[in-house]
């Protein structure tokens, strides 16, 4: 039928419409059906055909839709804007948003068709899908300049676009503005806003808008209520969610499967098994059967609580109802067995999964790799890694971190380092946990120079190293007797914008005590308090142990007293050192009197 081609400028001098610049240049090959319709029908017959195709969902692809548009654009007189908008709606459903925007521009600037509110709503919807909200508001401005009245759809689409983009506060502001200016809004407007608020965890604000709906005598539907219930459950407010469900039922709005599923998950997450079971029974008595998602929630919850038999009972129910276990079901069981170090059982589930034709995913492989690493069977873990790669899976950063930790646990930090350096070959970048594990493994393996070299490479990269990473290296340096290097690094931390925490201070105090630098350790103890970092039980115990090593009785008594006053007590190591000190220094009456005061 030819080619439709149009280039849409950001600002058109001949038009008051302004859109982002997009191009459409699509060669339309007419289908035999449309060719025949055009040849053997008059205008009315063709338009009826087009309307029927659009309304019945028979327009198969964007080329077919553009073909229809092309035919309509050549008609004399042109079809109404309503017919064009109907066709545009079909293209929107196909998610060809830029094409729709270009077609509207072509309608206005080339065909001279006057756009209406419905057409501009379609454009705003497309812009929001493309995350070009600012342009959406520009179209709203155009609508007002043309004297068109924005509809409820206009504002609902913009509010939804803001929520999807994460600008929920602006969405709330727009909804408030719409209310103050007496523009149209309805249950759908409030519904998308409530959904956006729940997604960012602002449940209390979502409830406030629910109450606003009720004040307007609008009847919120089950979707709105379920969205808030789910958010309440995620906030740990399960009882409040159950109360809202009761309130909803009292208004003759019946819970649906989504409602029951989110409530059951909330109850399971907090170990309220009996209530979850009762709710499941209530749901089934209404004739509503749980789906795979609901049943998987129960399996996963039982597995996490170590209730394997109950989980297997649910799986049995799945099989009876013909809802056979899926990959998520098997993964829950595998993960639980791995956490309990029951690797043979985990492998049985894995093999059963494969036998039943359910392909394992990266989660299953990673759980098994973690399980084998936990019991220090690194060979089995590496075998699974090879199998995983052969299956076409790319190990993610979690898998690599697990393996690196496994090699460190079995005393092979250099092999772990090799894995760490090979991650990039698989397109993976180590995260902070990966860095912490490899540095800790090298330091504990007495490979400080390797750790320092790797640490320096990390500093030069784009990794945003935190205080945990620095603390691991400081501990390694102090343990290796490299106190000067540790002190130099410690002194540079504030300049790097890092907040020194109690753990880091304690590492340095321990390092100073090991070298017998008790005065300097005491100064650091005082400094940390002045810097707003209060010593904890571990800090005091480490310092007292240093004092006891040097038989500093008076200062030991002083800091043991401070510890007691602060509600801390001597730990096992400190207590052992005190006992050893007393057994070798029987004449030290001061210490005995402190520990066993006369009454």
C-alpha positions in Angstrom: 0.0 0.0 0.0 3.0 2.3 0.2 5.0 3.9 2.9 4.0 6.3 5.7 7.0 8.4 6.7 7.1 11.3 9.1 9.7 13.1 11.1 8.3 14.7 14.3 10.3 17.7 15.6 10.4 18.6 19.3 8.8 21.9 18.6 6.8 22.5 15.4 6.5 26.2 14.4 3.3 25.4 12.5 1.6 23.7 15.3 0.8 24.2 19.0 1.4 20.5 19.6 4.8 19.6 20.9 6.1 16.1 21.4 9.5 14.4 21.8 11.2 13.7 18.5 10.5 10.2 17.1 10.5 8.8 13.6 8.3 6.2 12.0 9.2 4.9 8.6 7.4 1.6 8.1 6.8 0.0 4.8 3.3 -1.6 5.0 2.7 -4.7 3.1 -1.1 -5.1 2.8 -2.6 -8.4 3.8 -4.8 -10.0 1.2 -7.8 -9.6 3.4 -7.4 -5.8 3.7 -6.6 -5.5 0.0 -9.8 -7.3 -0.8 -11.8 -5.1 1.6 -10.5 -1.9 0.1 -11.1 -3.1 -3.5 -14.7 -4.3 -3.0 -16.1 -2.0 -0.3 -17.3 1.5 0.1 -16.2 4.0 2.8 -18.8 2.8 5.3 -18.1 -0.9 4.8 -14.3 -0.3 5.3 -14.8 1.7 8.4 -17.1 -0.9 9.9 -14.5 -3.5 9.0 -11.8 -1.5 10.7 -13.9 -0.9 13.8 -14.8 -4.6 14.1 -11.1 -5.6 13.7 -10.0 -3.2 16.4 -12.8 -4.0 18.9 -12.5 -7.8 18.4 -8.7 -7.8 18.7 -8.2 -9.1 15.2 -5.5 -6.7 14.2 -2.5 -9.0 14.5 0.6 -6.7 14.3 1.7 -3.1 13.9 2.2 -3.4 10.2 -1.4 -4.4 9.8 -2.5 -1.5 12.0 -0.3 1.0 10.0 -1.9 -0.4 6.8 -5.3 0.5 8.1 -4.1 3.9 9.2 -2.7 4.5 5.7 -6.0 3.6 4.0 -7.9 5.9 6.4 -5.4 8.8 5.8 -6.2 8.7 2.0 -10.0 8.8 2.4 -11.9 11.9 1.3 -13.4 13.1 3.6 -11.2 11.8 6.4 -12.7 9.5 9.0 -13.5 11.1 12.4 -10.9 11.5 15.1 -12.8 8.9 17.1 -12.0 6.2 14.4 -8.3 7.2 14.3 -8.2 7.1 18.2 -9.7 3.7 18.2 -6.9 2.4 15.9 -4.3 4.2 18.0 -5.5 2.4 21.1 -4.8 -0.9 19.4 -1.2 0.1 18.6 -0.8 1.2 22.2 -1.8 -2.3 23.4 1.0 -3.6 21.1 3.4 -1.3 23.1 4.5 0.6 20.0 4.4 3.9 21.9 6.8 6.0 19.8 4.8 5.0 16.6 1.6 6.2 18.2 3.1 9.6 19.1 4.3 10.0 15.5 1.0 9.0 14.1 -0.8 11.6 16.2 1.6 14.3 15.1 1.0 13.2 11.5 -2.8 13.4 12.0 -2.5 16.9 13.4 0.1 18.6 11.2 -0.3 16.7 7.9 -3.9 15.6 7.8 -5.3 18.6 9.6 -7.4 16.5 12.0 -8.3 18.3 15.2 -7.2 16.2 18.1 -9.6 15.8 21.1 -9.1 14.9 24.8 -9.2 11.2 24.0 -6.4 11.4 21.4 -4.2 13.5 23.7 -4.9 11.0 26.6 -3.5 8.3 24.3 -0.4 10.4 23.7 0.1 11.1 27.5 -0.3 7.4 28.2 2.4 6.6 25.6 4.8 9.2 27.1 4.3 7.8 30.6 5.1 4.3 29.3 8.3 5.8 27.8 9.0 7.4 31.2 8.8 10.9 29.7 6.5 12.3 32.3 7.6 15.9 31.7 6.4 15.6 28.1 3.2 14.2 29.4 2.6 17.3 31.4 3.5 19.4 28.3 0.7 17.6 26.4 -1.7 18.4 29.4 -0.7 22.1 28.9 -1.5 21.8 25.2 -4.8 20.3 26.0 -5.7 23.3 28.2 -4.5 25.8 25.6 -6.7 24.2 23.0 -9.7 24.6 25.4 -10.1 20.9 25.9 -11.2 19.7 29.3 -8.9 17.1 30.9 -10.8 13.9 31.8 -10.4 11.5 34.7 -8.2 9.4 32.4 -5.8 12.3 31.9 -5.0 12.7 35.5 -5.1 8.9 36.3 -2.5 8.2 33.6 -0.2 11.0 34.8 -0.5 9.9 38.5 0.2 6.3 37.5 3.2 7.5 35.4 4.6 9.4 38.3 4.1 6.4 40.6 5.8 4.0 38.2 8.8 6.3 37.9 9.0 6.5 41.7 7.9 10.1 42.1 5.0 9.1 44.4 5.2 12.4 46.4 4.6 14.3 43.2 1.7 11.9 42.4 0.2 12.7 45.8 0.6 16.4 45.1 -1.1 16.0 41.7 -4.0 14.1 43.3 -4.4 16.8 45.9 -4.4 19.5 43.2 -7.0 17.6 41.1 -9.3 17.5 44.2 -8.8 21.2 45.0 -9.4 22.3 41.4 -12.6 20.2 41.1 -11.2 18.2 38.2 -12.6 14.7 37.6 -11.1 11.8 39.6 -12.6 8.4 40.4 -11.9 5.1 42.1 -9.2 4.2 39.5 -7.3 7.5 40.1 -7.2 6.8 43.8 -6.5 3.1 43.1 -3.3 3.8 41.2 -2.1 6.3 43.8 -2.7 3.7 46.6 -0.8 1.1 44.6 2.1 3.5 44.2 2.1 4.4 47.9 2.1 0.7 48.9 5.0 0.0 46.6 7.2 2.5 48.4 6.0 1.2 51.8 4.0 4.3 52.8 1.0 2.2 54.0 -0.3 4.8 56.4 -0.7 7.3 53.5 -2.3 4.6 51.4 -4.9 4.1 54.2 -5.5 7.8 54.3 -6.4 7.8 50.6 -8.6 4.8 51.2 -10.5 6.8 53.8 -10.8 9.7 51.4 -12.5 7.4 48.9 -15.0 6.4 51.5 -15.6 10.0 52.4 -16.7 10.6 48.8 -19.0 7.6 49.0 -17.0 5.7 46.5 -16.8 1.9 47.0 -13.2 0.7 46.9 -12.9 -2.6 45.1 -11.2 -5.8 46.3 -8.0 -4.8 44.4 -7.6 -1.6 46.4 -8.2 -3.4 49.7 -5.9 -6.3 48.8 -3.1 -3.9 47.8 -3.2 -2.2 51.3 -3.5 -5.6 53.1 -0.4 -6.9 51.3 1.5 -3.7 52.3 0.3 -4.0 55.9 1.5 -7.6 56.0 4.9 -6.6 54.6 5.1 -4.0 57.3 4.5 -6.8 59.9 1.1 -5.4 60.7 -0.7 -8.7 60.0 -3.5 -8.2 62.6 -4.3 -4.8 61.1 -4.5 -6.5 57.6 -6.9 -9.1 59.0 -9.0 -6.3 60.5 -9.1 -4.5 57.2 -10.2 -7.8 55.5 -13.1 -8.1 58.1 -14.0 -4.5 57.4 -14.0 -5.1 53.6 -16.2 -8.2 54.1 -18.7 -6.3 56.2 -19.2 -4.0 53.2 -20.2 -7.0 51.0 -16.8 -6.9 49.2 -15.6 -10.5 49.2 -11.9 -11.5 49.4 -10.4 -13.0 46.2 -7.5 -15.4 45.8 -4.9 -12.5 45.9 -6.4 -11.3 49.2 -6.2 -14.7 50.8 -2.7 -15.3 49.5 -1.2 -12.1 50.9 -2.8 -12.7 54.3 -1.7 -16.4 54.4 1.9 -15.2 53.6 1.7 -12.6 56.3 0.6 -15.1 58.9 3.2 -17.6 57.8 6.0 -15.1 58.0 5.2 -14.6 61.7 4.7 -18.2 62.5 0.9 -17.9 62.9 0.4 -21.3 61.4 -3.0 -22.1 63.0 -4.5 -18.9 61.7 -3.0 -19.5 58.3 -4.6 -23.0 58.2 -8.0 -21.6 59.3 -7.8 -18.9 56.6 -6.9 -21.5 54.0 -9.9 -23.7 55.1 -12.2 -20.7 55.0 -11.0 -19.9 51.5 -11.6 -23.4 50.3 -15.1 -23.5 51.8 -16.1 -20.6 49.6 -15.2 -22.9 46.6 -11.9 -21.0 46.0 -9.0 -23.4 45.5 -5.4 -22.2 46.3 -3.2 -21.8 43.2 0.5 -22.6 42.9 1.5 -19.3 44.3 -0.5 -19.8 47.5 0.7 -23.4 47.9 4.3 -22.4 47.3 4.0 -19.7 50.0 3.0 -22.4 52.4 5.8 -24.8 51.3 8.4 -22.0 51.5 7.2 -20.9 55.0 7.2 -24.4 56.3 10.7 -25.0 54.9 12.1 -21.8 56.4 10.7 -23.0 59.8 12.3 -26.4 59.4 8.9 -28.1 59.1 9.8 -30.4 56.3 7.0 -32.9 56.9 4.3 -30.2 56.7 5.9 -28.8 53.5 5.8 -32.3 52.0 2.1 -32.6 52.9 1.4 -29.4 51.0 3.4 -30.8 48.0 1.2 -34.0 48.2 -1.9 -31.8 48.1 -0.4 -30.0 45.0 0.0 -33.3 43.2 -3.5 -34.5 44.1 -5.0 -31.3 42.7 -2.9 -31.6 39.5 -0.9 -28.5 40.3 2.4 -30.4 40.4 5.4 -28.9 42.1 7.3 -26.2 40.1 10.8 -24.9 40.3 10.0 -22.6 43.2 8.6 -25.6 45.2 11.7 -27.7 44.7 14.0 -24.7 45.4 12.4 -24.2 48.9 13.0 -27.9 49.8 16.6 -27.8 48.4 17.4 -24.6 50.3 16.1 -26.0 53.6 18.0 -29.3 53.3 21.2 -27.4 52.4 20.8 -25.1 55.5 20.4 -28.3 57.6 23.6 -29.8 56.0 21.5 -32.7 54.7 23.1 -32.6 51.3 22.1 -36.1 50.3 18.5 -35.2 50.8 19.0 -32.0 48.9 20.5 -33.9 45.9 17.6 -36.4 46.0 15.2 -33.5 45.6 17.4 -32.0 42.8 17.4 -35.3 40.9 13.7 -35.8 41.4 13.2 -32.3 40.0 15.1 -33.2 36.8 13.4 -36.6 36.5 10.0 -34.9 36.6 11.0 -32.6 33.8 11.3 -29.5 35.9 14.5 -27.7 34.8 16.6 -26.4 37.7 17.4 -22.7 37.7 20.3 -20.7 39.0 18.7 -20.5 42.5 18.7 -24.3 42.8 22.4 -24.6 41.7 23.5 -21.7 44.0 21.7 -23.3 47.0 23.4 -26.6 46.4 26.8 -25.0 45.9 26.3 -23.1 49.1 25.4 -26.3 50.9 28.4 -28.3 49.7 30.7 -25.3 50.6 29.1 -25.2 54.1 30.2 -28.8 54.8 33.6 -28.1 53.1 33.1 -30.4 50.1 34.5 -27.9 47.6 34.9 -30.6 44.9 31.1 -31.3 44.7 30.5 -27.5 44.7 32.9 -27.0 41.7 31.3 -30.0 39.9 27.9 -28.2 40.2 29.4 -25.0 38.9 30.7 -26.8 35.8 27.3 -28.4 35.3 25.6 -25.1 35.8 27.7 -23.4 33.1 27.1 -26.3 30.7 23.4 -25.9 31.2 23.8 -22.3 29.9 23.5 -20.5 33.2 25.8 -17.6 34.0 26.9 -17.8 37.7 25.9 -14.6 39.4 27.8 -12.6 42.1 26.0 -14.7 44.8 27.3 -18.0 43.3 30.8 -16.6 43.0 30.8 -15.2 46.5 29.6 -18.6 47.9 32.4 -20.4 46.1 35.1 -17.9 47.2 33.9 -18.3 50.8 34.0 -22.1 50.4 37.6 -22.1 49.2 38.6 -19.8 52.1 36.8 -22.1 54.6 38.9 -25.1 53.4 42.1 -23.2 53.7 42.6 -22.5 50.0 42.6 -18.6 49.9 44.8 -18.5 46.8 42.4 -20.6 44.8 39.6 -18.3 46.1 41.6 -15.3 44.9 41.9 -16.9 41.4 38.1 -17.3 41.3 37.7 -13.7 42.4 39.9 -12.5 39.6 38.1 -14.7 37.0 34.6 -13.3 37.8 34.9 -10.6 35.2 35.2 -13.3 32.5 31.6 -14.2 33.2 30.5 -10.5 33.2 30.2 -10.4 37.0 31.5 -7.6 39.2 32.4 -8.5 42.9 30.2 -6.7 45.5 31.3 -5.6 48.9 30.5 -9.0 50.5 32.7 -10.7 47.9 35.5 -8.3 48.6 35.1 -8.8 52.4 35.2 -12.6 52.1 38.3 -12.8 49.9 40.3 -10.2 52.0 39.3 -12.0 55.3 40.3 -15.4 53.8 43.7 -14.1 52.7 44.4 -12.4 56.0 43.4 -15.4 58.0 45.5 -17.6 55.7 48.5 -15.4 56.7 48.8 -14.0 53.2 48.8 -10.3 54.2 50.9 -9.2 51.2 48.3 -10.8 48.8 45.5 -9.2 50.8 47.1 -5.7 50.6 47.9 -6.1 46.9 44.2 -7.0 46.2 43.0 -4.3 48.5 45.0 -1.7 46.6 43.6 -2.9 43.3 40.1 -2.6 44.8 40.8 1.0 45.9 41.8 1.9 42.3 38.7 0.4 40.9 35.2 1.9 41.1 34.2 -0.1 44.1 32.9 2.0 46.9 34.7 0.3 49.8 33.1 0.7 53.2 34.4 0.6 56.8 33.9 -3.2 56.9 36.5 -3.8 54.2 39.0 -1.5 55.9 38.4 -3.1 59.2 39.2 -6.6 57.8 42.5 -5.3 56.5 43.3 -3.5 59.7 42.7 -6.7 61.7 44.9 -8.6 59.3 47.7 -6.1 59.7 47.5 -6.0 63.5 47.4 -9.9 63.6 50.5 -10.0 61.4 52.3 -7.5 63.7 52.2 -4.7 61.1 51.0 -2.1 63.6 52.6 0.9 62.0 51.0 0.2 58.6 47.7 -0.4 60.3 47.9 2.8 62.3 48.7 4.8 59.1 45.7 3.3 57.3 43.5 3.8 60.3 44.5 7.5 60.5 43.5 8.0 56.8 39.9 6.7 57.3 38.3 10.1 58.2 39.8 11.7 55.1 38.1 9.0 53.0 34.8 10.0 54.5 34.4 6.9 56.5 32.7 6.8 59.9 34.9 4.7 62.2 32.7 2.4 64.2 33.2 0.5 67.5 34.4 -2.6 65.7 37.2 -0.8 64.0 38.3 1.0 67.2 38.3 -2.3 69.0 40.6 -3.9 66.4 43.1 -1.1 66.8 42.9 -1.2 70.6 43.6 -4.9 70.4 46.5 -4.4 68.1 48.1 -1.8 70.4 47.6 -4.1 73.4 49.3 -6.9 71.6 52.4 -4.7 71.1 52.2 -3.7 74.8 51.3 0.0 73.9 48.7 0.2 76.7 48.9 4.0 77.2 48.2 4.5 73.5 45.4 2.0 73.6 43.9 3.8 76.6 44.2 7.1 74.7 42.3 5.6 71.8 39.6 4.3 74.1 39.1 7.8 75.5 39.2 9.3 72.0 36.5 7.1 70.7 34.1 8.2 73.4 35.0 11.9 72.6 34.2 11.1 69.0 30.7 9.9 69.9 31.5 6.2 69.4 30.8 4.4 72.7 32.9 1.4 73.6 31.0 -1.9 73.9 31.5 -5.0 76.0 34.0 -6.4 73.5 36.1 -3.2 73.5 36.4 -3.2 77.3 37.2 -6.9 77.4 39.9 -6.5 74.8 41.5 -3.7 76.8 41.3 -5.4 80.1 42.9 -8.5 78.6 45.8 -6.3 77.4 46.2 -4.9 80.9 46.1 -8.4 82.5 48.8 -9.6 80.1 51.1 -6.9 81.4 49.9 -7.5 85.0 48.5 -3.9 85.3 46.4 -4.8 88.3 45.3 -1.3 89.3 44.2 -0.3 85.8 42.5 -3.7 85.3 40.5 -3.2 88.5 39.6 0.4 87.3 38.3 -0.8 83.9 36.5 -3.8 85.3 34.7 -1.4 87.6 33.8 0.8 84.7 32.5 -2.2 82.8 30.3 -3.2 85.6 28.9 0.3 86.1 28.0 0.3 82.3 26.2 -3.1 82.6 29.0 -5.1 80.9 30.6 -8.2 82.3 33.8 -10.1 81.7 33.7 -12.6 78.8 35.1 -16.1 78.9 38.6 -15.1 77.7 38.8 -12.3 80.3 37.5 -14.6 83.1 40.1 -17.3 82.1 42.9 -14.7 82.3 41.7 -13.5 85.7 41.7 -17.0 87.1 45.2 -17.7 85.6 46.5 -14.4 87.1 45.2 -15.2 90.6 46.6 -18.7 90.5 50.1 -17.4 89.6 49.9 -14.3 91.8 48.4 -15.5 95.1 49.8 -12.6 97.0 47.9 -10.0 95.0 45.4 -9.1 97.7 44.1 -6.0 95.9 42.7 -8.1 93.1 41.2 -10.7 95.4 39.5 -8.0 97.5 38.1 -6.5 94.3 36.7 -9.8 93.2 35.7 -11.1 96.6 34.9 -8.0 98.7 34.4 -8.6 102.5 30.8 -8.1 103.7 
